[in-house]
Amino acid sequence: MKLTKKNTRPLLIIVILTTVAGAFTWALLVKILLLEGIDISLTTGRIGFDIQVIAFYLSINPGTVLGIGAGFFIFMRL
């Protein structure tokens, strides 16, 4: 699918959903590997801001990055 003004919303929805799915999948994989005795930690520290009234932080892992790529790939194949 070509990117136009009409389909930017579906692109954002697909990318957000695949990003969240990728992050959760990676977190699950890390937990399973930890049970097997393999300790890997490729998650970044907390990235964000805190202005005393509101705080917003993200933790990025390889699943997040793969999810973003998968979202664009899925969108282009539709």
HTML snippet that shows the backbone in 3Dmol.js (N, CA, C, O; Angstrom):
<script src="https://3Dmol.org/build/3Dmol-min.js"></script>
<div id="view" style="width:600px;height:400px;position:relative"></div>
<script>
const pdb = `
ATOM      1  N   MET A   1       0.842  -1.166   0.000  1.00  0.00           N
ATOM      2  CA  MET A   1       0.000   0.000   0.000  1.00  0.00           C
ATOM      3  C   MET A   1       0.892   1.235   0.000  1.00  0.00           C
ATOM      4  O   MET A   1       1.860   1.313   0.756  1.00  0.00           O
ATOM      5  N   LYS A   2       0.566   2.173  -0.832  1.00  0.00           N
ATOM      6  CA  LYS A   2       1.316   3.428  -0.886  1.00  0.00           C
ATOM      7  C   LYS A   2       0.855   4.339   0.244  1.00  0.00           C
ATOM      8  O   LYS A   2      -0.318   4.332   0.616  1.00  0.00           O
ATOM      9  N   LEU A   3       1.772   5.115   0.782  1.00  0.00           N
ATOM     10  CA  LEU A   3       1.452   6.028   1.867  1.00  0.00           C
ATOM     11  C   LEU A   3       0.857   7.312   1.301  1.00  0.00           C
ATOM     12  O   LEU A   3       1.490   8.009   0.508  1.00  0.00           O
ATOM     13  N   THR A   4      -0.361   7.610   1.719  1.00  0.00           N
ATOM     14  CA  THR A   4      -1.032   8.858   1.345  1.00  0.00           C
ATOM     15  C   THR A   4      -1.595   9.484   2.613  1.00  0.00           C
ATOM     16  O   THR A   4      -1.498   8.909   3.698  1.00  0.00           O
ATOM     17  N   LYS A   5      -2.184  10.667   2.466  1.00  0.00           N
ATOM     18  CA  LYS A   5      -2.778  11.323   3.625  1.00  0.00           C
ATOM     19  C   LYS A   5      -3.953  10.526   4.179  1.00  0.00           C
ATOM     20  O   LYS A   5      -4.219  10.575   5.380  1.00  0.00           O
ATOM     21  N   LYS A   6      -4.652   9.798   3.329  1.00  0.00           N
ATOM     22  CA  LYS A   6      -5.825   9.046   3.766  1.00  0.00           C
ATOM     23  C   LYS A   6      -5.464   7.820   4.598  1.00  0.00           C
ATOM     24  O   LYS A   6      -6.254   7.400   5.443  1.00  0.00           O
ATOM     25  N   ASN A   7      -4.297   7.245   4.377  1.00  0.00           N
ATOM     26  CA  ASN A   7      -3.982   6.011   5.089  1.00  0.00           C
ATOM     27  C   ASN A   7      -2.837   6.157   6.099  1.00  0.00           C
ATOM     28  O   ASN A   7      -2.190   5.166   6.434  1.00  0.00           O
ATOM     29  N   THR A   8      -2.581   7.357   6.581  1.00  0.00           N
ATOM     30  CA  THR A   8      -1.566   7.511   7.628  1.00  0.00           C
ATOM     31  C   THR A   8      -2.066   6.972   8.966  1.00  0.00           C
ATOM     32  O   THR A   8      -1.286   6.446   9.760  1.00  0.00           O
ATOM     33  N   ARG A   9      -3.367   7.106   9.212  1.00  0.00           N
ATOM     34  CA  ARG A   9      -3.923   6.579  10.464  1.00  0.00           C
ATOM     35  C   ARG A   9      -3.784   5.059  10.541  1.00  0.00           C
ATOM     36  O   ARG A   9      -3.334   4.553  11.569  1.00  0.00           O
ATOM     37  N   PRO A  10      -4.154   4.301   9.486  1.00  0.00           N
ATOM     38  CA  PRO A  10      -3.923   2.852   9.554  1.00  0.00           C
ATOM     39  C   PRO A  10      -2.438   2.488   9.714  1.00  0.00           C
ATOM     40  O   PRO A  10      -2.106   1.514  10.390  1.00  0.00           O
ATOM     41  N   LEU A  11      -1.560   3.267   9.096  1.00  0.00           N
ATOM     42  CA  LEU A  11      -0.129   3.016   9.256  1.00  0.00           C
ATOM     43  C   LEU A  11       0.275   3.169  10.717  1.00  0.00           C
ATOM     44  O   LEU A  11       0.980   2.315  11.256  1.00  0.00           O
ATOM     45  N   LEU A  12      -0.161   4.237  11.357  1.00  0.00           N
ATOM     46  CA  LEU A  12       0.181   4.458  12.756  1.00  0.00           C
ATOM     47  C   LEU A  12      -0.383   3.356  13.651  1.00  0.00           C
ATOM     48  O   LEU A  12       0.289   2.897  14.574  1.00  0.00           O
ATOM     49  N   ILE A  13      -1.605   2.937  13.379  1.00  0.00           N
ATOM     50  CA  ILE A  13      -2.212   1.877  14.182  1.00  0.00           C
ATOM     51  C   ILE A  13      -1.430   0.572  14.028  1.00  0.00           C
ATOM     52  O   ILE A  13      -1.140  -0.098  15.019  1.00  0.00           O
ATOM     53  N   ILE A  14      -1.091   0.214  12.801  1.00  0.00           N
ATOM     54  CA  ILE A  14      -0.338  -1.016  12.556  1.00  0.00           C
ATOM     55  C   ILE A  14       1.038  -0.954  13.216  1.00  0.00           C
ATOM     56  O   ILE A  14       1.466  -1.917  13.852  1.00  0.00           O
ATOM     57  N   VAL A  15       1.721   0.161  13.070  1.00  0.00           N
ATOM     58  CA  VAL A  15       3.065   0.285  13.651  1.00  0.00           C
ATOM     59  C   VAL A  15       3.006   0.248  15.176  1.00  0.00           C
ATOM     60  O   VAL A  15       3.852  -0.387  15.805  1.00  0.00           O
ATOM     61  N   ILE A  16       2.039   0.906  15.775  1.00  0.00           N
ATOM     62  CA  ILE A  16       1.921   0.891  17.235  1.00  0.00           C
ATOM     63  C   ILE A  16       1.619  -0.513  17.737  1.00  0.00           C
ATOM     64  O   ILE A  16       2.226  -0.970  18.707  1.00  0.00           O
ATOM     65  N   LEU A  17       0.681  -1.206  17.081  1.00  0.00           N
ATOM     66  CA  LEU A  17       0.335  -2.562  17.506  1.00  0.00           C
ATOM     67  C   LEU A  17       1.510  -3.529  17.366  1.00  0.00           C
ATOM     68  O   LEU A  17       1.755  -4.334  18.265  1.00  0.00           O
ATOM     69  N   THR A  18       2.235  -3.459  16.256  1.00  0.00           N
ATOM     70  CA  THR A  18       3.372  -4.364  16.070  1.00  0.00           C
ATOM     71  C   THR A  18       4.530  -4.002  16.998  1.00  0.00           C
ATOM     72  O   THR A  18       5.283  -4.882  17.417  1.00  0.00           O
ATOM     73  N   THR A  19       4.679  -2.732  17.319  1.00  0.00           N
ATOM     74  CA  THR A  19       5.722  -2.315  18.257  1.00  0.00           C
ATOM     75  C   THR A  19       5.444  -2.863  19.646  1.00  0.00           C
ATOM     76  O   THR A  19       6.342  -3.395  20.298  1.00  0.00           O
ATOM     77  N   VAL A  20       4.214  -2.738  20.096  1.00  0.00           N
ATOM     78  CA  VAL A  20       3.844  -3.273  21.412  1.00  0.00           C
ATOM     79  C   VAL A  20       3.975  -4.796  21.428  1.00  0.00           C
ATOM     80  O   VAL A  20       4.490  -5.370  22.387  1.00  0.00           O
ATOM     81  N   ALA A  21       3.507  -5.445  20.364  1.00  0.00           N
ATOM     82  CA  ALA A  21       3.619  -6.899  20.285  1.00  0.00           C
ATOM     83  C   ALA A  21       5.082  -7.339  20.288  1.00  0.00           C
ATOM     84  O   ALA A  21       5.429  -8.320  20.946  1.00  0.00           O
ATOM     85  N   GLY A  22       5.935  -6.631  19.565  1.00  0.00           N
ATOM     86  CA  GLY A  22       7.355  -6.962  19.540  1.00  0.00           C
ATOM     87  C   GLY A  22       8.013  -6.781  20.898  1.00  0.00           C
ATOM     88  O   GLY A  22       8.832  -7.604  21.307  1.00  0.00           O
ATOM     89  N   ALA A  23       7.663  -5.715  21.596  1.00  0.00           N
ATOM     90  CA  ALA A  23       8.237  -5.465  22.921  1.00  0.00           C
ATOM     91  C   ALA A  23       7.815  -6.543  23.910  1.00  0.00           C
ATOM     92  O   ALA A  23       8.639  -7.039  24.679  1.00  0.00           O
ATOM     93  N   PHE A  24       6.530  -6.909  23.895  1.00  0.00           N
ATOM     94  CA  PHE A  24       6.057  -7.955  24.803  1.00  0.00           C
ATOM     95  C   PHE A  24       6.650  -9.315  24.453  1.00  0.00           C
ATOM     96  O   PHE A  24       6.986 -10.097  25.342  1.00  0.00           O
ATOM     97  N   THR A  25       6.779  -9.598  23.158  1.00  0.00           N
ATOM     98  CA  THR A  25       7.372 -10.867  22.736  1.00  0.00           C
ATOM     99  C   THR A  25       8.820 -10.957  23.188  1.00  0.00           C
ATOM    100  O   THR A  25       9.261 -12.008  23.654  1.00  0.00           O
ATOM    101  N   TRP A  26       9.561  -9.869  23.056  1.00  0.00           N
ATOM    102  CA  TRP A  26      10.959  -9.869  23.482  1.00  0.00           C
ATOM    103  C   TRP A  26      11.050 -10.051  25.000  1.00  0.00           C
ATOM    104  O   TRP A  26      11.904 -10.794  25.483  1.00  0.00           O
ATOM    105  N   ALA A  27      10.185  -9.386  25.743  1.00  0.00           N
ATOM    106  CA  ALA A  27      10.200  -9.523  27.197  1.00  0.00           C
ATOM    107  C   ALA A  27       9.894 -10.966  27.599  1.00  0.00           C
ATOM    108  O   ALA A  27      10.511 -11.496  28.523  1.00  0.00           O
ATOM    109  N   LEU A  28       8.950 -11.597  26.913  1.00  0.00           N
ATOM    110  CA  LEU A  28       8.624 -12.990  27.185  1.00  0.00           C
ATOM    111  C   LEU A  28       9.800 -13.901  26.850  1.00  0.00           C
ATOM    112  O   LEU A  28      10.101 -14.827  27.603  1.00  0.00           O
ATOM    113  N   LEU A  29      10.461 -13.648  25.735  1.00  0.00           N
ATOM    114  CA  LEU A  29      11.634 -14.433  25.340  1.00  0.00           C
ATOM    115  C   LEU A  29      12.744 -14.314  26.377  1.00  0.00           C
ATOM    116  O   LEU A  29      13.392 -15.309  26.703  1.00  0.00           O
ATOM    117  N   VAL A  30      12.971 -13.123  26.894  1.00  0.00           N
ATOM    118  CA  VAL A  30      14.005 -12.923  27.911  1.00  0.00           C
ATOM    119  C   VAL A  30      13.658 -13.709  29.171  1.00  0.00           C
ATOM    120  O   VAL A  30      14.538 -14.317  29.781  1.00  0.00           O
ATOM    121  N   LYS A  31      12.382 -13.704  29.568  1.00  0.00           N
ATOM    122  CA  LYS A  31      11.969 -14.454  30.762  1.00  0.00           C
ATOM    123  C   LYS A  31      12.147 -15.959  30.554  1.00  0.00           C
ATOM    124  O   LYS A  31      12.597 -16.657  31.463  1.00  0.00           O
ATOM    125  N   ILE A  32      11.802 -16.462  29.379  1.00  0.00           N
ATOM    126  CA  ILE A  32      11.967 -17.888  29.091  1.00  0.00           C
ATOM    127  C   ILE A  32      13.443 -18.265  29.094  1.00  0.00           C
ATOM    128  O   ILE A  32      13.820 -19.297  29.649  1.00  0.00           O
ATOM    129  N   LEU A  33      14.278 -17.436  28.477  1.00  0.00           N
ATOM    130  CA  LEU A  33      15.714 -17.717  28.467  1.00  0.00           C
ATOM    131  C   LEU A  33      16.315 -17.645  29.862  1.00  0.00           C
ATOM    132  O   LEU A  33      17.243 -18.388  30.181  1.00  0.00           O
ATOM    133  N   LEU A  34      15.786 -16.751  30.697  1.00  0.00           N
ATOM    134  CA  LEU A  34      16.272 -16.649  32.068  1.00  0.00           C
ATOM    135  C   LEU A  34      15.941 -17.918  32.857  1.00  0.00           C
ATOM    136  O   LEU A  34      16.733 -18.352  33.693  1.00  0.00           O
ATOM    137  N   LEU A  35      14.781 -18.510  32.596  1.00  0.00           N
ATOM    138  CA  LEU A  35      14.440 -19.781  33.242  1.00  0.00           C
ATOM    139  C   LEU A  35      15.368 -20.898  32.799  1.00  0.00           C
ATOM    140  O   LEU A  35      15.630 -21.823  33.568  1.00  0.00           O
ATOM    141  N   GLU A  36      15.869 -20.829  31.572  1.00  0.00           N
ATOM    142  CA  GLU A  36      16.799 -21.827  31.054  1.00  0.00           C
ATOM    143  C   GLU A  36      18.243 -21.567  31.498  1.00  0.00           C
ATOM    144  O   GLU A  36      19.130 -22.379  31.235  1.00  0.00           O
ATOM    145  N   GLY A  37      18.475 -20.444  32.167  1.00  0.00           N
ATOM    146  CA  GLY A  37      19.806 -20.132  32.666  1.00  0.00           C
ATOM    147  C   GLY A  37      20.605 -19.199  31.786  1.00  0.00           C
ATOM    148  O   GLY A  37      21.778 -18.945  32.062  1.00  0.00           O
ATOM    149  N   ILE A  38      20.000 -18.686  30.736  1.00  0.00           N
ATOM    150  CA  ILE A  38      20.683 -17.758  29.830  1.00  0.00           C
ATOM    151  C   ILE A  38      20.227 -16.348  30.176  1.00  0.00           C
ATOM    152  O   ILE A  38      19.043 -16.028  30.070  1.00  0.00           O
ATOM    153  N   ASP A  39      21.152 -15.521  30.583  1.00  0.00           N
ATOM    154  CA  ASP A  39      20.814 -14.154  30.996  1.00  0.00           C
ATOM    155  C   ASP A  39      21.268 -13.162  29.930  1.00  0.00           C
ATOM    156  O   ASP A  39      22.465 -12.913  29.781  1.00  0.00           O
ATOM    157  N   ILE A  40      20.322 -12.598  29.194  1.00  0.00           N
ATOM    158  CA  ILE A  40      20.634 -11.545  28.233  1.00  0.00           C
ATOM    159  C   ILE A  40      19.819 -10.316  28.605  1.00  0.00           C
ATOM    160  O   ILE A  40      18.656 -10.426  28.993  1.00  0.00           O
ATOM    161  N   SER A  41      20.417  -9.181  28.488  1.00  0.00           N
ATOM    162  CA  SER A  41      19.717  -7.946  28.799  1.00  0.00           C
ATOM    163  C   SER A  41      20.111  -6.903  27.761  1.00  0.00           C
ATOM    164  O   SER A  41      21.135  -6.233  27.892  1.00  0.00           O
ATOM    165  N   LEU A  42      19.294  -6.777  26.740  1.00  0.00           N
ATOM    166  CA  LEU A  42      19.572  -5.808  25.685  1.00  0.00           C
ATOM    167  C   LEU A  42      18.625  -4.614  25.743  1.00  0.00           C
ATOM    168  O   LEU A  42      18.582  -3.816  24.808  1.00  0.00           O
ATOM    169  N   THR A  43      17.873  -4.485  26.822  1.00  0.00           N
ATOM    170  CA  THR A  43      16.942  -3.378  26.984  1.00  0.00           C
ATOM    171  C   THR A  43      17.701  -2.142  27.442  1.00  0.00           C
ATOM    172  O   THR A  43      18.581  -2.218  28.299  1.00  0.00           O
ATOM    173  N   THR A  44      17.348  -1.009  26.859  1.00  0.00           N
ATOM    174  CA  THR A  44      17.982   0.244  27.272  1.00  0.00           C
ATOM    175  C   THR A  44      17.434   0.676  28.617  1.00  0.00           C
ATOM    176  O   THR A  44      16.431   0.139  29.088  1.00  0.00           O
ATOM    177  N   GLY A  45      18.076   1.624  29.221  1.00  0.00           N
ATOM    178  CA  GLY A  45      17.552   2.203  30.446  1.00  0.00           C
ATOM    179  C   GLY A  45      16.312   3.024  30.138  1.00  0.00           C
ATOM    180  O   GLY A  45      15.888   3.121  28.987  1.00  0.00           O
ATOM    181  N   ARG A  46      15.748   3.598  31.150  1.00  0.00           N
ATOM    182  CA  ARG A  46      14.551   4.391  30.947  1.00  0.00           C
ATOM    183  C   ARG A  46      14.891   5.675  30.192  1.00  0.00           C
ATOM    184  O   ARG A  46      15.798   6.417  30.569  1.00  0.00           O
ATOM    185  N   ILE A  47      14.144   5.915  29.121  1.00  0.00           N
ATOM    186  CA  ILE A  47      14.311   7.113  28.310  1.00  0.00           C
ATOM    187  C   ILE A  47      13.027   7.921  28.435  1.00  0.00           C
ATOM    188  O   ILE A  47      11.942   7.386  28.209  1.00  0.00           O
ATOM    189  N   GLY A  48      13.126   9.170  28.782  1.00  0.00           N
ATOM    190  CA  GLY A  48      11.914   9.963  28.907  1.00  0.00           C
ATOM    191  C   GLY A  48      12.157  11.260  29.647  1.00  0.00           C
ATOM    192  O   GLY A  48      13.269  11.787  29.672  1.00  0.00           O
ATOM    193  N   PHE A  49      11.084  11.766  30.253  1.00  0.00           N
ATOM    194  CA  PHE A  49      11.183  13.026  30.968  1.00  0.00           C
ATOM    195  C   PHE A  49      10.295  13.008  32.204  1.00  0.00           C
ATOM    196  O   PHE A  49       9.337  12.241  32.285  1.00  0.00           O
ATOM    197  N   ASP A  50      10.628  13.862  33.160  1.00  0.00           N
ATOM    198  CA  ASP A  50       9.854  14.017  34.389  1.00  0.00           C
ATOM    199  C   ASP A  50       9.825  15.500  34.720  1.00  0.00           C
ATOM    200  O   ASP A  50      10.863  16.094  35.010  1.00  0.00           O
ATOM    201  N   ILE A  51       8.639  16.102  34.678  1.00  0.00           N
ATOM    202  CA  ILE A  51       8.528  17.546  34.950  1.00  0.00           C
ATOM    203  C   ILE A  51       7.732  17.802  36.230  1.00  0.00           C
ATOM    204  O   ILE A  51       7.017  18.799  36.332  1.00  0.00           O
ATOM    205  N   GLN A  52       7.857  16.903  37.200  1.00  0.00           N
ATOM    206  CA  GLN A  52       7.245  16.977  38.513  1.00  0.00           C
ATOM    207  C   GLN A  52       5.726  16.804  38.498  1.00  0.00           C
ATOM    208  O   GLN A  52       5.158  16.343  39.487  1.00  0.00           O
ATOM    209  N   VAL A  53       5.069  17.156  37.422  1.00  0.00           N
ATOM    210  CA  VAL A  53       3.622  17.002  37.331  1.00  0.00           C
ATOM    211  C   VAL A  53       3.279  15.736  36.567  1.00  0.00           C
ATOM    212  O   VAL A  53       2.337  15.022  36.913  1.00  0.00           O
ATOM    213  N   ILE A  54       4.047  15.471  35.534  1.00  0.00           N
ATOM    214  CA  ILE A  54       3.832  14.292  34.704  1.00  0.00           C
ATOM    215  C   ILE A  54       5.195  13.693  34.354  1.00  0.00           C
ATOM    216  O   ILE A  54       6.181  14.403  34.157  1.00  0.00           O
ATOM    217  N   ALA A  55       5.211  12.389  34.288  1.00  0.00           N
ATOM    218  CA  ALA A  55       6.448  11.689  33.916  1.00  0.00           C
ATOM    219  C   ALA A  55       6.119  10.704  32.809  1.00  0.00           C
ATOM    220  O   ALA A  55       5.061  10.075  32.811  1.00  0.00           O
ATOM    221  N   PHE A  56       7.036  10.579  31.867  1.00  0.00           N
ATOM    222  CA  PHE A  56       6.859   9.673  30.741  1.00  0.00           C
ATOM    223  C   PHE A  56       8.189   9.003  30.453  1.00  0.00           C
ATOM    224  O   PHE A  56       9.179   9.680  30.176  1.00  0.00           O
ATOM    225  N   TYR A  57       8.223   7.675  30.516  1.00  0.00           N
ATOM    226  CA  TYR A  57       9.446   6.926  30.278  1.00  0.00           C
ATOM    227  C   TYR A  57       9.179   5.748  29.349  1.00  0.00           C
ATOM    228  O   TYR A  57       8.098   5.160  29.374  1.00  0.00           O
ATOM    229  N   LEU A  58      10.156   5.414  28.541  1.00  0.00           N
ATOM    230  CA  LEU A  58      10.103   4.253  27.656  1.00  0.00           C
ATOM    231  C   LEU A  58      11.335   3.397  27.894  1.00  0.00           C
ATOM    232  O   LEU A  58      12.415   3.910  28.187  1.00  0.00           O
ATOM    233  N   SER A  59      11.164   2.106  27.766  1.00  0.00           N
ATOM    234  CA  SER A  59      12.285   1.174  27.745  1.00  0.00           C
ATOM    235  C   SER A  59      12.256   0.492  26.390  1.00  0.00           C
ATOM    236  O   SER A  59      11.262  -0.132  26.020  1.00  0.00           O
ATOM    237  N   ILE A  60      13.338   0.611  25.659  1.00  0.00           N
ATOM    238  CA  ILE A  60      13.388   0.079  24.298  1.00  0.00           C
ATOM    239  C   ILE A  60      14.237  -1.182  24.288  1.00  0.00           C
ATOM    240  O   ILE A  60      15.332  -1.214  24.851  1.00  0.00           O
ATOM    241  N   ASN A  61      13.712  -2.231  23.635  1.00  0.00           N
ATOM    242  CA  ASN A  61      14.454  -3.473  23.484  1.00  0.00           C
ATOM    243  C   ASN A  61      14.477  -3.849  22.002  1.00  0.00           C
ATOM    244  O   ASN A  61      13.802  -3.202  21.201  1.00  0.00           O
ATOM    245  N   PRO A  62      15.231  -4.871  21.621  1.00  0.00           N
ATOM    246  CA  PRO A  62      15.279  -5.251  20.201  1.00  0.00           C
ATOM    247  C   PRO A  62      13.915  -5.635  19.620  1.00  0.00           C
ATOM    248  O   PRO A  62      13.681  -5.446  18.426  1.00  0.00           O
ATOM    249  N   GLY A  63      13.019  -6.166  20.442  1.00  0.00           N
ATOM    250  CA  GLY A  63      11.679  -6.488  19.962  1.00  0.00           C
ATOM    251  C   GLY A  63      10.910  -5.253  19.539  1.00  0.00           C
ATOM    252  O   GLY A  63      10.102  -5.309  18.611  1.00  0.00           O
ATOM    253  N   THR A  64      11.151  -4.154  20.202  1.00  0.00           N
ATOM    254  CA  THR A  64      10.512  -2.888  19.835  1.00  0.00           C
ATOM    255  C   THR A  64      10.950  -2.467  18.439  1.00  0.00           C
ATOM    256  O   THR A  64      10.124  -2.087  17.608  1.00  0.00           O
ATOM    257  N   VAL A  65      12.229  -2.535  18.193  1.00  0.00           N
ATOM    258  CA  VAL A  65      12.771  -2.140  16.889  1.00  0.00           C
ATOM    259  C   VAL A  65      12.279  -3.085  15.796  1.00  0.00           C
ATOM    260  O   VAL A  65      11.907  -2.645  14.709  1.00  0.00           O
ATOM    261  N   LEU A  66      12.279  -4.390  16.090  1.00  0.00           N
ATOM    262  CA  LEU A  66      11.778  -5.352  15.113  1.00  0.00           C
ATOM    263  C   LEU A  66      10.284  -5.153  14.866  1.00  0.00           C
ATOM    264  O   LEU A  66       9.814  -5.339  13.743  1.00  0.00           O
ATOM    265  N   GLY A  67       9.544  -4.782  15.889  1.00  0.00           N
ATOM    266  CA  GLY A  67       8.120  -4.518  15.736  1.00  0.00           C
ATOM    267  C   GLY A  67       7.840  -3.325  14.842  1.00  0.00           C
ATOM    268  O   GLY A  67       6.901  -3.348  14.047  1.00  0.00           O
ATOM    269  N   ILE A  68       8.652  -2.279  14.967  1.00  0.00           N
ATOM    270  CA  ILE A  68       8.493  -1.109  14.103  1.00  0.00           C
ATOM    271  C   ILE A  68       8.747  -1.506  12.649  1.00  0.00           C
ATOM    272  O   ILE A  68       7.979  -1.146  11.757  1.00  0.00           O
ATOM    273  N   GLY A  69       9.818  -2.240  12.420  1.00  0.00           N
ATOM    274  CA  GLY A  69      10.121  -2.709  11.066  1.00  0.00           C
ATOM    275  C   GLY A  69       9.029  -3.605  10.511  1.00  0.00           C
ATOM    276  O   GLY A  69       8.660  -3.497   9.342  1.00  0.00           O
ATOM    277  N   ALA A  70       8.510  -4.497  11.358  1.00  0.00           N
ATOM    278  CA  ALA A  70       7.433  -5.388  10.924  1.00  0.00           C
ATOM    279  C   ALA A  70       6.170  -4.607  10.591  1.00  0.00           C
ATOM    280  O   ALA A  70       5.448  -4.964   9.660  1.00  0.00           O
ATOM    281  N   GLY A  71       5.902  -3.559  11.334  1.00  0.00           N
ATOM    282  CA  GLY A  71       4.721  -2.739  11.063  1.00  0.00           C
ATOM    283  C   GLY A  71       4.783  -2.087   9.693  1.00  0.00           C
ATOM    284  O   GLY A  71       3.798  -2.086   8.955  1.00  0.00           O
ATOM    285  N   PHE A  72       5.933  -1.535   9.355  1.00  0.00           N
ATOM    286  CA  PHE A  72       6.087  -0.930   8.027  1.00  0.00           C
ATOM    287  C   PHE A  72       6.032  -1.991   6.929  1.00  0.00           C
ATOM    288  O   PHE A  72       5.471  -1.757   5.859  1.00  0.00           O
ATOM    289  N   PHE A  73       6.616  -3.155   7.199  1.00  0.00           N
ATOM    290  CA  PHE A  73       6.595  -4.241   6.228  1.00  0.00           C
ATOM    291  C   PHE A  73       5.164  -4.709   5.971  1.00  0.00           C
ATOM    292  O   PHE A  73       4.756  -4.879   4.822  1.00  0.00           O
ATOM    293  N   ILE A  74       4.410  -4.915   7.043  1.00  0.00           N
ATOM    294  CA  ILE A  74       3.011  -5.338   6.903  1.00  0.00           C
ATOM    295  C   ILE A  74       2.194  -4.286   6.156  1.00  0.00           C
ATOM    296  O   ILE A  74       1.373  -4.624   5.303  1.00  0.00           O
ATOM    297  N   PHE A  75       2.418  -3.016   6.475  1.00  0.00           N
ATOM    298  CA  PHE A  75       1.680  -1.946   5.815  1.00  0.00           C
ATOM    299  C   PHE A  75       1.969  -1.920   4.319  1.00  0.00           C
ATOM    300  O   PHE A  75       1.052  -1.753   3.514  1.00  0.00           O
ATOM    301  N   MET A  76       3.225  -2.083   3.944  1.00  0.00           N
ATOM    302  CA  MET A  76       3.570  -2.060   2.522  1.00  0.00           C
ATOM    303  C   MET A  76       3.022  -3.264   1.771  1.00  0.00           C
ATOM    304  O   MET A  76       2.781  -3.183   0.566  1.00  0.00           O
ATOM    305  N   ARG A  77       2.820  -4.394   2.473  1.00  0.00           N
ATOM    306  CA  ARG A  77       2.293  -5.595   1.813  1.00  0.00           C
ATOM    307  C   ARG A  77       0.773  -5.588   1.681  1.00  0.00           C
ATOM    308  O   ARG A  77       0.227  -6.400   0.934  1.00  0.00           O
ATOM    309  N   LEU A  78       0.079  -4.702   2.378  1.00  0.00           N
ATOM    310  CA  LEU A  78      -1.381  -4.648   2.282  1.00  0.00           C
ATOM    311  C   LEU A  78      -1.835  -4.078   0.965  1.00  0.00           C
ATOM    312  O   LEU A  78      -3.036  -3.963   0.723  1.00  0.00           O
TER     313      LEU A  78
END
`;
const viewer = $3Dmol.createViewer("view");
viewer.addModel(pdb, "pdb");
viewer.setStyle({}, {cartoon: {color: "spectrum"}});
viewer.zoomTo();
viewer.render();
</script>
